[in-house]
Amino acid sequence: MNKEEFLETLKMQLLSELSQEKAQAQVQYYAQYIEGKIREGSTEQQVIEQLGDPRLIAKTILSTPGREEEGNRTCYGENTRTQKDFSGYGERPTASGRKRVFAKLDLSTWYGKVLAILAAGLFLFVLFTILSVLIPVVVIACLIIFAAAQIRKRKK
């Protein structure tokens, strides 16, 4: 498959559910992407193979949540999105349909999981540090109380 065939297949798949303008914006993005990779030294065939099946790309674009909303950009790679366009970005519901969120930290994202693991590690470090100080103090206190009790028994 060459670049023209790739872009034509992508366009035909997108036109099944998108307007001409939105489909053309997607096709233009991929055309620019392919040209950029060719300028970087890849061959057209390598870039097309790396991208994969244009029907799968179209299906992914068409299944993107919120693409119907006014003003929401659907072209991947464009840096023209506003903050509201990212609401819900990375949200994945659990099997019950609810997001795993802890104190506004979305635990379904990789960075949420990393932060949770770091927080647990910090908690364990503090806990073991406190216990390493308290255990000797408690043992010494118990030994003193035991010795005092033994001395009292001998005096009686």
C-alpha positions, 0 to 999 in steps of 0.5 A: 500500500502506498501513501495515496492508497492509505490516505484514500482508505482512511478518508473513505472510512472516516466519511462514513461517520464524519463530515467532509471537513473533519475527515479531511482534517484527519487525512491532512494530519496523516499526510503531514505525518507521513511526509515528516517521517519521510523527511526524517529518513524513513521510506514511505513503505516503512511509515505506512507499515508503522502506522498500520491498517488505515481502517483500524485508525479510522475506527479508533478515531470514530470511537474517540469519546466526545468527538461529537462535541462542539469545538472538540478537536479530533485530530491526533497530534494537534496542540490546539486543545483547550483544558476543557477538551482534556476533561476525562482524559485517561479516565478508565472505569472499573468493571463496575463502571466506576473510576478508581479515584482516591483524593482526586488522584486517578488510580487508573493512570500510570502516574496515579499508580506510581504516586500511590506506590510511592506514597505507600513506600513513604508510609512504610518507611516512616512506620518502620523508622518509628518502630525501630525507635519505639521497640528498643524503648519498650523492651528496655521499659519492660526489662526495668519493670520486670527487674523491679518486680523481681527485686520486690519479690526478693524483699518480701 
